[in-house]
Amino acid sequence: GVQDVAHGMQNVHFPEGRRTLPAHLCCPLTKAPMNDPVTTRYGNTYERAAIEAYLKAHNGRDPMAPATSAPLDPRTDLYPNHVGRAFLRFLRTNGLQWDQPAEAQGKG
């Protein structure tokens, strides 16, 4: 389960002692680790605040998913990713730390 995966990650040796969070645990829009992940009806996962801001800024009345350009209604097509949130919380509370990806530094 989650504990086995987290334990396995603690035993991974990273170059120069650095640990980088896998890309699938980072928001594709911000490149930063997610805190409140949501999944679209198309299966893509984003940080909630980032996808909501993206849809508001880029799409106006006809929002479209960034990965698919398919219609995406933020009121009905975003679902909490409970497993992702729980896994990231577990990693943080058990002391696993990671470096911010370079492209995410300076972004919120």
C-alpha positions as CSV (number, residue, x, y, z in Angstrom):
1,G,0.0,0.0,0.0
2,V,1.0,3.6,0.5
3,Q,3.3,2.8,3.3
4,D,5.2,0.3,1.2
5,V,5.7,2.8,-1.6
6,A,6.8,5.5,0.8
7,H,9.2,3.1,2.5
8,G,10.6,2.1,-0.9
9,M,11.1,5.8,-1.8
10,Q,13.1,6.4,1.4
11,N,15.6,3.7,0.3
12,V,16.1,5.3,-3.2
13,H,19.5,6.9,-3.6
14,F,19.4,10.1,-5.5
15,P,22.4,11.8,-7.2
16,E,24.2,14.1,-4.8
17,G,21.7,13.3,-2.0
18,R,18.9,15.1,-3.7
19,R,15.4,13.8,-3.9
20,T,13.1,15.0,-6.6
21,L,9.4,14.2,-6.4
22,P,8.2,12.2,-9.4
23,A,6.6,14.3,-12.0
24,H,3.2,12.6,-11.6
25,L,3.0,14.0,-8.1
26,C,3.6,17.6,-9.4
27,C,1.0,19.7,-11.1
28,P,1.6,19.9,-14.8
29,L,0.6,23.6,-14.8
30,T,2.8,24.8,-11.9
31,K,5.4,21.9,-11.9
32,A,5.2,22.1,-8.1
33,P,4.2,19.4,-5.7
34,M,0.4,19.3,-5.3
35,N,-1.4,19.9,-2.0
36,D,-5.0,19.7,-3.2
37,P,-5.0,17.5,-6.3
38,V,-8.1,17.2,-8.4
39,T,-8.7,14.9,-11.4
40,T,-10.6,15.9,-14.5
41,R,-13.2,13.7,-16.1
42,Y,-10.5,12.9,-18.6
43,G,-8.2,11.5,-16.0
44,N,-5.6,14.3,-15.8
45,T,-4.6,15.5,-12.3
46,Y,-3.8,19.2,-11.4
47,E,-3.5,21.3,-8.3
48,R,-7.0,22.6,-7.7
49,A,-6.1,26.3,-7.5
50,A,-3.9,26.0,-10.6
51,I,-6.5,24.4,-12.9
52,E,-9.3,26.7,-11.6
53,A,-7.1,29.8,-12.4
54,Y,-6.1,28.3,-15.8
55,L,-9.7,27.7,-16.8
56,K,-10.8,31.2,-15.6
57,A,-7.9,33.0,-17.4
58,H,-7.7,31.0,-20.6
59,N,-11.1,29.9,-21.5
60,G,-13.8,32.4,-20.5
61,R,-17.2,31.0,-21.2
62,D,-16.2,27.7,-22.9
63,P,-13.5,26.2,-20.6
64,M,-11.3,23.5,-22.1
65,A,-8.9,21.1,-20.5
66,P,-5.2,22.1,-21.0
67,A,-4.1,18.5,-21.8
68,T,-6.9,17.6,-24.2
69,S,-8.6,20.8,-25.3
70,A,-11.8,19.0,-24.6
71,P,-14.7,20.9,-22.8
72,L,-14.2,21.0,-19.1
73,D,-16.7,22.5,-16.6
74,P,-14.9,23.4,-13.4
75,R,-18.2,23.1,-11.5
76,T,-18.9,19.5,-12.5
77,D,-15.8,18.0,-14.1
78,L,-13.1,18.3,-11.3
79,Y,-13.0,15.6,-8.7
80,P,-11.0,15.5,-5.5
81,N,-8.0,13.1,-5.9
82,H,-8.2,11.6,-2.4
83,V,-5.5,9.0,-3.0
84,G,-3.0,11.5,-4.3
85,R,-3.7,13.9,-1.4
86,A,-3.4,11.2,1.2
87,F,-0.1,9.9,-0.4
88,L,1.5,13.3,-0.5
89,R,0.3,14.0,3.1
90,F,1.8,10.6,4.2
91,L,5.1,11.4,2.6
92,R,5.3,14.8,4.3
93,T,4.2,13.6,7.8
94,N,6.8,10.8,7.6
95,G,9.7,13.1,7.0
96,L,10.3,12.5,3.3
97,Q,11.4,15.8,1.8
98,W,12.0,16.6,-1.8
99,D,13.5,19.4,-3.9
100,Q,11.3,21.7,-5.9
101,P,11.7,21.0,-9.6
102,A,13.8,23.8,-11.1
103,E,11.0,25.0,-13.3
104,A,8.7,25.4,-10.2
105,Q,10.9,27.5,-8.1
106,G,9.4,30.9,-7.6
107,K,5.9,29.7,-8.5
108,G,3.1,29.3,-6.0
